[in-house]
Amino acid sequence: MVDDEDSRLRTLIVDDEPLAVERMQVICAKMDDLHVVGTASDGAQALRLVEALKPDLILLDMTMPEVDGLSVARALAKQTPSPAVVFVTAHDNYAVEAFDLDAVDYVLKPVKPERLDRAIQRALARRGEGGPQDSKWLEELWIPHRSELIRIDTQEVSRIDAERDYVRLHVEDRSYLLLQTIAGLEKRLDPDNFIRIHRSTILRKDRIKGLRHDGLGVWSAEVESGEALRIGRTYLPKVKAMAGR
């Protein structure tokens, strides 16, 4: 057990539902790495308490009246230093906005102690690294999967396919759906690592084994699985430039 209070994360719980706050307090009381310094029932109160209490971590509800969780996180992102944020919500459709705000994690209600503990360990690891690393490009994605959201490092994604308003992320022998357009995701991926080869396909560059000319100006990209994926004419010049052609 950790005896030194200063080594624990000073934590603020923010939720507009009293029962949710009470449940979170009970869970946090059993975690050696946390020291709850206060609670807030709305976003405006949360921002005032952040100023007064200087917490290291905020367990932040997403949907609250007037000032919601995203608005609180946006305001905190402008502060230096800013507390780490773990979103705690019953809704999985805000994950894209959450990782845009560099949240540490996104935990779905009802909160399971072991799931919250994983989020706390990430917050501690980030503190040990000196805080979030500024990056122009996405480094990770949160994907709804069963009863929680899982993190996927963008380096693990080999291919992205468009499926209407969703994208399908291919990670080794599995795939995951994310509510995000392929055009929107393309803008946030590092172009040194990813390239769009078709209106419905993005590939990680180091997973491309070669390019194949199929005749009549048609080209395909061969990937590690042996599959040949059609390159759209609009994207062909950029793909050839990648290959030095």
C-alpha positions, -999 to 999 in steps of 0.1 A, spaced: 0 0 0 12 35 -8 16 56 24 29 88 9 -2 108 -1 19 130 -24 26 101 -46 -11 95 -52 -32 112 -79 -52 141 -64 -86 133 -80 -117 153 -87 -149 134 -95 -174 152 -118 -209 139 -124 -244 154 -123 -259 121 -109 -254 119 -71 -256 81 -71 -229 80 -98 -207 102 -76 -213 80 -46 -204 49 -65 -173 64 -79 -162 75 -44 -166 40 -31 -145 25 -59 -118 52 -56 -116 47 -18 -103 12 -25 -76 23 -49 -42 30 -33 -31 53 -62 -59 78 -57 -67 105 -32 -101 121 -39 -99 158 -31 -134 168 -42 -165 162 -62 -185 184 -86 -221 181 -99 -217 202 -131 -191 214 -155 -190 250 -142 -184 239 -106 -157 215 -119 -137 243 -135 -139 263 -103 -127 234 -82 -99 227 -106 -87 262 -100 -90 258 -62 -79 222 -57 -53 217 -84 -61 180 -90 -38 157 -109 -68 137 -124 -104 144 -132 -129 115 -135 -153 134 -158 -188 126 -169 -195 133 -205 -232 144 -205 -241 171 -181 -265 201 -185 -251 235 -196 -214 229 -194 -208 193 -205 -177 171 -201 -163 180 -235 -165 217 -227 -147 212 -194 -120 192 -212 -116 219 -239 -112 245 -212 -86 224 -193 -66 218 -224 -58 255 -225 -42 254 -191 -6 247 -184 -2 224 -166 -35 207 -170 -49 177 -151 -52 144 -167 -88 136 -178 -105 102 -178 -140 104 -193 -166 83 -175 -198 80 -195 -227 57 -205 -222 67 -241 -196 53 -265 -202 77 -294 -180 105 -280 -147 86 -283 -135 105 -313 -140 139 -296 -124 125 -265 -91 114 -281 -90 148 -299 -87 163 -265 -59 140 -254 -79 123 -227 -61 96 -208 -89 71 -212 -126 67 -218 -145 44 -194 -180 32 -199 -206 30 -172 -214 10 -152 -178 14 -141 -159 -17 -132 -131 -13 -106 -106 -33 -127 -114 -11 -158 -110 21 -138 -77 8 -124 -64 4 -159 -73 40 -166 -55 51 -134 -24 32 -144 -23 50 -177 -27 84 -159 2 74 -136 23 64 -166 16 97 -183 26 116 -152 59 96 -151 65 106 -188 61 143 -179 26 147 -194 11 144 -228 33 146 -258 23 172 -283 17 157 -317 -1 169 -348 -11 133 -357 -33 107 -341 -13 81 -322 -41 60 -308 -78 53 -314 -106 43 -290 -128 16 -304 -162 5 -290 -159 -32 -283 -185 -52 -264 -191 -34 -231 -160 -11 -232 -137 9 -254 -103 -4 -263 -72 15 -273 -55 8 -305 -21 23 -314 -23 36 -350 10 18 -356 -9 -14 -353 -34 -5 -380 -25 -20 -414 -55 -10 -434 -86 12 -431 -117 7 -452 -147 30 -456 -181 17 -447 -206 46 -452 -202 68 -421 -179 43 -404 -144 30 -410 -132 -5 -405 -97 -7 -389 -77 -39 -397 -54 -49 -368 -35 -82 -374 -63 -108 -379 -91 -87 -364 -111 -57 -375 -130 -30 -357 -157 -5 -367 -153 32 -357 -179 59 -363 -157 82 -384 -156 91 -421 -125 80 -439 -119 116 -451 -120 129 -416 -96 102 -403 -72 106 -432 -66 143 -422 -55 132 -387 -32 103 -397 5 109 -402 11 110 -440 46 97 -434 30 64 -422 -3 62 -441 -14 68 -477 -49 68 -492 -49 46 -523 -87 47 -531 -117 67 -520 -125 37 -497 -90 25 -487 -61 38 -466 -30 17 -462 -1 18 -438 29 24 -460 52 -2 -445 25 -29 -451 27 -24 -489 48 -50 -505 47 -36 -540 28 -20 -568 14 -39 -598 4 -25 -632 -27 -44 -644 -28 -28 -678 -49 0 -693 -36 24 -667 -49 3 -638 -26 -2 -608 -29 -22 -576 -11 -22 -543 0 -56 -530 -2 -60 -492 14 -85 -468 -16 -109 -470 -10 -113 -508 -41 -94 -516 -40 -68 -544 -60 -36 -537 -71 -14 -566 -55 21 -566 -80 48 -576 -69 71 -605 -72 102 -583 -47 87 -558 -23 70 -583 2 99 -587 7 102 -549 11 64 -546 37 64 -575 55 93 -559 58 72 -527 76 46 -548 98 72 -564 81 69 -598 
